[in-house]
Amino acid sequence: MQKTGSIFRLAATLLACSCLMLGGLPPAPAPSPFAPGETLTFNVSWSVFPAGTVVATLKQQSINNQDAYVVDTVARSRGFVSLLFNLRDDLHSVFNPATLCSEQITKSINEGRRHRQTKIVFDNVRHVAILDETDPTRASQPPKHVENPIPACAEDIVTGFYYLRSQPIQVGKSIKVYVNDGSTTHEVVVEVQARERIDTHWGPRYAFRLEPRVFGDLFKRKGRMLIWISDDAQRLPLRIKAMILVGDIVGDLQSVTTTPSSGNSK
């Protein structure tokens, strides 16, 4: 049962962030492929079973008299997977719209018997990530407080996804990115492997196939991960696929909606 739990914790991570785990250093080029008001909805499957949904909504807010981008990500398990491993995760990420550097992320994690309330603040002046974490089911347990060094600009598991969409993508090239989830900062190499045609919710689309090298480092297990980013102005994450020992976990983009001020809906 412990092995099953660890497997579904990995599935939960992929559900919660839909592989939103990439970041970097340079400022984003203009024009940006995304804007506040955009909502992305993914259907996630595990092998042949429906596993859940992930919804990520981008907003703009004023925080401490500074403009900021805010991403609210909601992940829920469903179907057969919910019977084995109930998941209800809520993530709230804040990042700088000019540099795309993460400023903070808060996570409410409810994955089976695992419950965590986590906040990570990225202090880009001191170059440290400050983690505070509690287990709401263990009120007597002291909170965890850790500070770890970060580079001049780091990403959390959500905000870096938007950075990746903003970058030039060229077959045969690689993107080096930095990800911090409260502990060690990992340098992730993302290989742009091919441009190919894939079937999507909207019919055949051309997309770049990317492979971030996250297994064995960010994820302490064997496996591979592939991401297909659309070859158009929106740079949409059309599909995310993790290949692990117990099967494939696949997230397919099902809808892209925007507020009237942000453009058209799909």
C-alpha positions as a Markdown table, in Angstrom:
| # | Residue | x | y | z |
|---|---|---|---|---|
| 1 | Met | 0.0 | 0.0 | 0.0 |
| 2 | Gln | 2.9 | 2.3 | 0.7 |
| 3 | Lys | 4.1 | 1.8 | -2.9 |
| 4 | Thr | 0.7 | 2.5 | -4.3 |
| 5 | Gly | 0.6 | 5.7 | -2.2 |
| 6 | Ser | 3.9 | 6.9 | -3.6 |
| 7 | Ile | 2.7 | 6.2 | -7.2 |
| 8 | Phe | -0.4 | 8.2 | -6.6 |
| 9 | Arg | 1.5 | 11.1 | -5.0 |
| 10 | Leu | 3.5 | 11.3 | -8.3 |
| 11 | Ala | 0.2 | 11.3 | -10.2 |
| 12 | Ala | -1.1 | 13.9 | -7.8 |
| 13 | Thr | 1.9 | 16.1 | -8.6 |
| 14 | Leu | 1.3 | 15.8 | -12.3 |
| 15 | Leu | -2.4 | 16.5 | -11.8 |
| 16 | Ala | -1.8 | 19.5 | -9.6 |
| 17 | Cys | 0.7 | 21.4 | -11.7 |
| 18 | Ser | 0.0 | 19.6 | -15.0 |
| 19 | Cys | 3.8 | 19.6 | -15.4 |
| 20 | Leu | 3.9 | 23.3 | -14.8 |
| 21 | Met | 7.4 | 23.1 | -13.5 |
| 22 | Leu | 9.7 | 25.0 | -15.7 |
| 23 | Gly | 11.4 | 28.4 | -15.3 |
| 24 | Gly | 14.3 | 30.6 | -16.3 |
| 25 | Leu | 16.3 | 33.7 | -16.1 |
| 26 | Pro | 15.8 | 36.2 | -19.0 |
| 27 | Pro | 12.7 | 38.5 | -19.2 |
| 28 | Ala | 9.9 | 37.3 | -21.4 |
| 29 | Pro | 9.9 | 38.5 | -25.1 |
| 30 | Ala | 7.0 | 40.5 | -26.4 |
| 31 | Pro | 4.3 | 40.0 | -27.4 |
| 32 | Ser | 3.4 | 37.5 | -24.7 |
| 33 | Pro | 1.4 | 34.4 | -25.8 |
| 34 | Phe | -0.8 | 34.7 | -22.7 |
| 35 | Ala | -2.7 | 37.4 | -20.9 |
| 36 | Pro | -4.7 | 37.8 | -17.7 |
| 37 | Gly | -8.1 | 36.2 | -18.0 |
| 38 | Glu | -6.9 | 33.0 | -19.6 |
| 39 | Thr | -8.2 | 29.7 | -18.2 |
| 40 | Leu | -6.7 | 26.4 | -19.3 |
| 41 | Thr | -8.6 | 23.1 | -18.5 |
| 42 | Phe | -6.9 | 19.7 | -18.8 |
| 43 | Asn | -8.3 | 16.2 | -18.6 |
| 44 | Val | -5.8 | 13.8 | -17.0 |
| 45 | Ser | -5.8 | 10.0 | -17.5 |
| 46 | Trp | -3.8 | 7.2 | -15.9 |
| 47 | Ser | -3.3 | 4.4 | -18.4 |
| 48 | Val | -6.9 | 3.7 | -19.6 |
| 49 | Phe | -8.6 | 5.3 | -16.6 |
| 50 | Pro | -9.8 | 8.9 | -16.3 |
| 51 | Ala | -7.8 | 10.4 | -13.5 |
| 52 | Gly | -8.9 | 14.0 | -12.9 |
| 53 | Thr | -9.0 | 17.6 | -14.1 |
| 54 | Val | -6.6 | 20.5 | -13.7 |
| 55 | Val | -7.8 | 24.1 | -14.2 |
| 56 | Ala | -5.3 | 27.0 | -14.2 |
| 57 | Thr | -6.6 | 30.6 | -14.3 |
| 58 | Leu | -4.3 | 33.6 | -14.8 |
| 59 | Lys | -5.2 | 37.0 | -13.3 |
| 60 | Gln | -3.6 | 40.3 | -12.7 |
| 61 | Gln | -3.6 | 42.0 | -9.3 |
| 62 | Ser | -1.9 | 44.8 | -7.4 |
| 63 | Ile | 0.1 | 43.4 | -4.5 |
| 64 | Asn | 2.0 | 45.8 | -2.3 |
| 65 | Asn | 1.4 | 48.5 | -4.8 |
| 66 | Gln | 3.0 | 46.5 | -7.5 |
| 67 | Asp | 1.4 | 44.8 | -10.5 |
| 68 | Ala | 1.6 | 41.0 | -10.3 |
| 69 | Tyr | 0.4 | 38.0 | -12.2 |
| 70 | Val | -1.5 | 35.4 | -10.1 |
| 71 | Val | -2.3 | 31.8 | -11.1 |
| 72 | Asp | -5.0 | 29.8 | -9.3 |
| 73 | Thr | -4.6 | 26.1 | -10.1 |
| 74 | Val | -7.2 | 23.6 | -9.0 |
| 75 | Ala | -6.7 | 19.8 | -9.3 |
| 76 | Arg | -9.3 | 17.2 | -8.6 |
| 77 | Ser | -9.2 | 13.4 | -9.0 |
| 78 | Arg | -12.2 | 11.6 | -10.5 |
| 79 | Gly | -13.5 | 8.2 | -11.6 |
| 80 | Phe | -11.6 | 5.1 | -10.7 |
| 81 | Val | -8.6 | 7.0 | -9.4 |
| 82 | Ser | -10.8 | 8.8 | -6.8 |
| 83 | Leu | -11.7 | 5.4 | -5.3 |
| 84 | Leu | -8.0 | 4.6 | -4.8 |
| 85 | Phe | -6.6 | 8.0 | -4.1 |
| 86 | Asn | -8.8 | 11.1 | -3.5 |
| 87 | Leu | -7.0 | 14.3 | -4.5 |
| 88 | Arg | -8.0 | 17.9 | -3.9 |
| 89 | Asp | -5.2 | 20.3 | -4.4 |
| 90 | Asp | -5.3 | 24.1 | -4.6 |
| 91 | Leu | -2.3 | 26.2 | -5.6 |
| 92 | His | -1.9 | 30.0 | -5.6 |
| 93 | Ser | 1.1 | 31.4 | -7.4 |
| 94 | Val | 2.4 | 34.9 | -7.7 |
| 95 | Phe | 5.0 | 36.1 | -10.2 |
| 96 | Asn | 6.5 | 39.2 | -11.7 |
| 97 | Pro | 4.8 | 40.0 | -15.2 |
| 98 | Ala | 8.0 | 41.7 | -16.5 |
| 99 | Thr | 10.6 | 39.1 | -15.5 |
| 100 | Leu | 8.4 | 36.0 | -14.9 |
| 101 | Cys | 10.3 | 35.3 | -11.7 |
| 102 | Ser | 8.3 | 33.6 | -9.0 |
| 103 | Glu | 7.5 | 35.7 | -5.9 |
| 104 | Gln | 5.5 | 33.1 | -3.9 |
| 105 | Ile | 3.4 | 30.0 | -4.0 |
| 106 | Thr | 0.9 | 28.7 | -1.5 |
| 107 | Lys | -0.4 | 25.1 | -1.7 |
| 108 | Ser | -3.3 | 23.3 | 0.0 |
| 109 | Ile | -2.5 | 19.7 | -0.6 |
| 110 | Asn | -5.0 | 16.9 | 0.2 |
| 111 | Glu | -3.9 | 13.7 | -1.4 |
| 112 | Gly | -5.3 | 10.6 | 0.3 |
| 113 | Arg | -4.1 | 10.7 | 3.8 |
| 114 | Arg | -1.5 | 13.3 | 3.1 |
| 115 | His | -2.5 | 16.9 | 4.1 |
| 116 | Arg | -0.2 | 19.9 | 3.9 |
| 117 | Gln | -0.5 | 23.6 | 4.0 |
| 118 | Thr | 2.6 | 25.1 | 2.4 |
| 119 | Lys | 3.9 | 28.6 | 1.6 |
| 120 | Ile | 7.1 | 29.4 | -0.2 |
| 121 | Val | 8.3 | 33.0 | -0.5 |
| 122 | Phe | 11.0 | 33.7 | -3.1 |
| 123 | Asp | 13.1 | 36.5 | -1.7 |
| 124 | Asn | 14.8 | 37.7 | -4.8 |
| 125 | Val | 16.9 | 40.3 | -2.8 |
| 126 | Arg | 18.4 | 37.9 | -0.4 |
| 127 | His | 18.3 | 35.1 | -3.0 |
| 128 | Val | 16.6 | 32.6 | -0.7 |
| 129 | Ala | 13.4 | 30.5 | -0.9 |
| 130 | Ile | 11.6 | 30.5 | 2.5 |
| 131 | Leu | 9.4 | 27.5 | 3.1 |
| 132 | Asp | 6.8 | 27.3 | 5.9 |
| 133 | Glu | 4.7 | 24.1 | 6.1 |
| 134 | Thr | 2.2 | 22.6 | 8.4 |
| 135 | Asp | 0.1 | 19.4 | 8.6 |
| 136 | Pro | -3.4 | 20.4 | 9.6 |
| 137 | Thr | -4.1 | 16.8 | 10.9 |
| 138 | Arg | -1.2 | 17.2 | 13.4 |
| 139 | Ala | -1.9 | 20.4 | 15.3 |
| 140 | Ser | 0.7 | 19.5 | 18.0 |
| 141 | Gln | 3.5 | 19.1 | 15.4 |
| 142 | Pro | 5.7 | 22.2 | 15.1 |
| 143 | Pro | 5.6 | 23.9 | 11.6 |
| 144 | Lys | 8.5 | 23.2 | 9.3 |
| 145 | His | 10.6 | 26.3 | 8.4 |
| 146 | Val | 13.4 | 26.1 | 5.9 |
| 147 | Glu | 15.5 | 28.6 | 3.9 |
| 148 | Asn | 17.4 | 27.5 | 0.8 |
| 149 | Pro | 19.5 | 29.5 | -1.6 |
| 150 | Ile | 18.1 | 30.4 | -5.1 |
| 151 | Pro | 19.6 | 32.0 | -8.1 |
| 152 | Ala | 18.7 | 35.6 | -9.1 |
| 153 | Cys | 15.5 | 34.4 | -10.7 |
| 154 | Ala | 13.8 | 31.1 | -9.8 |
| 155 | Glu | 10.4 | 29.5 | -10.6 |
| 156 | Asp | 7.9 | 27.5 | -8.7 |
| 157 | Ile | 6.2 | 24.4 | -10.2 |
| 158 | Val | 3.4 | 26.6 | -11.6 |
| 159 | Thr | 4.8 | 29.9 | -12.7 |
| 160 | Gly | 7.7 | 28.5 | -14.8 |
| 161 | Phe | 5.1 | 27.0 | -17.2 |
| 162 | Tyr | 4.2 | 30.5 | -18.3 |
| 163 | Tyr | 7.9 | 31.4 | -18.8 |
| 164 | Leu | 8.3 | 28.3 | -21.0 |
| 165 | Arg | 5.4 | 29.4 | -23.2 |
| 166 | Ser | 7.1 | 32.8 | -23.7 |
| 167 | Gln | 10.4 | 31.5 | -25.0 |
| 168 | Pro | 11.6 | 30.9 | -28.5 |
| 169 | Ile | 11.4 | 27.2 | -29.3 |
| 170 | Gln | 13.7 | 25.7 | -31.9 |
| 171 | Val | 14.1 | 22.0 | -32.8 |
| 172 | Gly | 17.5 | 20.8 | -31.8 |
| 173 | Lys | 18.0 | 23.4 | -29.1 |
| 174 | Ser | 17.8 | 23.1 | -25.3 |
| 175 | Ile | 16.5 | 25.5 | -22.6 |
| 176 | Lys | 18.1 | 25.5 | -19.2 |
| 177 | Val | 15.6 | 26.4 | -16.5 |
| 178 | Tyr | 15.6 | 26.6 | -12.7 |
| 179 | Val | 12.9 | 25.2 | -10.5 |
| 180 | Asn | 12.5 | 25.4 | -6.7 |
| 181 | Asp | 9.8 | 23.7 | -4.7 |
| 182 | Gly | 11.0 | 24.7 | -1.3 |
| 183 | Ser | 14.2 | 22.8 | -1.1 |
| 184 | Thr | 17.2 | 22.5 | -3.5 |
| 185 | Thr | 17.0 | 24.5 | -6.7 |
| 186 | His | 17.2 | 22.2 | -9.7 |
| 187 | Glu | 18.6 | 23.1 | -13.1 |
| 188 | Val | 16.3 | 21.4 | -15.6 |
| 189 | Val | 17.4 | 20.9 | -19.2 |
| 190 | Val | 14.5 | 20.9 | -21.6 |
| 191 | Glu | 15.3 | 19.4 | -25.0 |
| 192 | Val | 13.3 | 20.5 | -28.1 |
| 193 | Gln | 13.2 | 17.2 | -29.9 |
| 194 | Ala | 10.8 | 17.6 | -32.9 |
| 195 | Arg | 8.0 | 19.4 | -34.6 |
| 196 | Glu | 5.1 | 17.0 | -35.3 |
| 197 | Arg | 1.4 | 16.8 | -35.9 |
| 198 | Ile | -0.7 | 15.5 | -33.1 |
| 199 | Asp | -4.4 | 14.9 | -32.6 |
| 200 | Thr | -6.0 | 17.3 | -30.2 |
| 201 | His | -9.5 | 18.4 | -28.9 |
| 202 | Trp | -9.6 | 20.8 | -31.8 |
| 203 | Gly | -8.4 | 18.4 | -34.4 |
| 204 | Pro | -4.8 | 17.9 | -35.8 |
| 205 | Arg | -2.3 | 20.6 | -34.7 |
| 206 | Tyr | 1.4 | 21.0 | -35.2 |
| 207 | Ala | 3.3 | 21.1 | -31.9 |
| 208 | Phe | 6.9 | 21.1 | -30.6 |
| 209 | Arg | 7.8 | 18.0 | -28.6 |
| 210 | Leu | 9.9 | 18.9 | -25.6 |
| 211 | Glu | 11.5 | 16.6 | -23.0 |
| 212 | Pro | 12.4 | 18.1 | -19.6 |
| 213 | Arg | 14.9 | 16.0 | -17.7 |
| 214 | Val | 13.1 | 15.9 | -14.4 |
| 215 | Phe | 13.2 | 12.2 | -13.4 |
| 216 | Gly | 16.1 | 11.2 | -11.2 |
| 217 | Asp | 16.6 | 14.7 | -10.0 |
| 218 | Leu | 13.4 | 16.7 | -9.4 |
| 219 | Phe | 11.4 | 13.4 | -9.2 |
| 220 | Lys | 13.4 | 10.7 | -7.4 |
| 221 | Arg | 12.4 | 7.8 | -9.6 |
| 222 | Lys | 12.8 | 6.5 | -13.2 |
| 223 | Gly | 10.7 | 7.7 | -16.0 |
| 224 | Arg | 10.3 | 10.2 | -18.9 |
| 225 | Met | 8.2 | 13.2 | -19.4 |
| 226 | Leu | 7.1 | 14.8 | -22.8 |
| 227 | Ile | 5.4 | 18.1 | -23.4 |
| 228 | Trp | 3.8 | 19.2 | -26.7 |
| 229 | Ile | 3.6 | 23.0 | -27.1 |
| 230 | Ser | 1.6 | 24.3 | -30.0 |
| 231 | Asp | 3.5 | 25.9 | -32.9 |
| 232 | Asp | 1.4 | 29.1 | -33.0 |
| 233 | Ala | 1.3 | 32.5 | -31.3 |
| 234 | Gln | -0.5 | 31.1 | -28.2 |
| 235 | Arg | 2.2 | 28.4 | -27.4 |
| 236 | Leu | -0.5 | 26.2 | -25.8 |
| 237 | Pro | 0.5 | 23.1 | -23.8 |
| 238 | Leu | -1.6 | 20.7 | -25.8 |
| 239 | Arg | -0.4 | 17.5 | -24.1 |
| 240 | Ile | 1.8 | 16.4 | -21.2 |
| 241 | Lys | 2.8 | 12.8 | -20.8 |
| 242 | Ala | 4.7 | 11.1 | -18.0 |
| 243 | Met | 5.9 | 7.5 | -18.6 |
| 244 | Ile | 6.5 | 5.7 | -15.4 |
| 245 | Leu | 6.8 | 2.1 | -14.2 |
| 246 | Val | 3.0 | 1.6 | -13.6 |
| 247 | Gly | 1.8 | 3.2 | -16.8 |
| 248 | Asp | 1.4 | 6.6 | -18.6 |
| 249 | Ile | -0.1 | 9.7 | -17.0 |
| 250 | Val | -1.4 | 12.0 | -19.8 |
| 251 | Gly | -2.9 | 15.5 | -19.5 |
| 252 | Asp | -4.7 | 16.7 | -22.6 |
| 253 | Leu | -5.8 | 20.3 | -23.0 |
| 254 | Gln | -9.6 | 20.4 | -23.4 |
| 255 | Ser | -10.4 | 24.1 | -23.4 |
| 256 | Val | -8.9 | 27.5 | -23.5 |
| 257 | Thr | -11.2 | 30.4 | -22.4 |
| 258 | Thr | -10.5 | 34.1 | -22.0 |
| 259 | Thr | -12.4 | 37.0 | -20.5 |
| 260 | Pro | -13.9 | 39.4 | -23.0 |
| 261 | Ser | -11.0 | 41.9 | -22.4 |
| 262 | Ser | -8.4 | 39.2 | -23.2 |
| 263 | Gly | -9.6 | 38.1 | -26.6 |
| 264 | Asn | -11.6 | 35.2 | -28.1 |
| 265 | Ser | -12.5 | 31.9 | -26.6 |
| 266 | Lys | -11.9 | 28.4 | -27.9 |
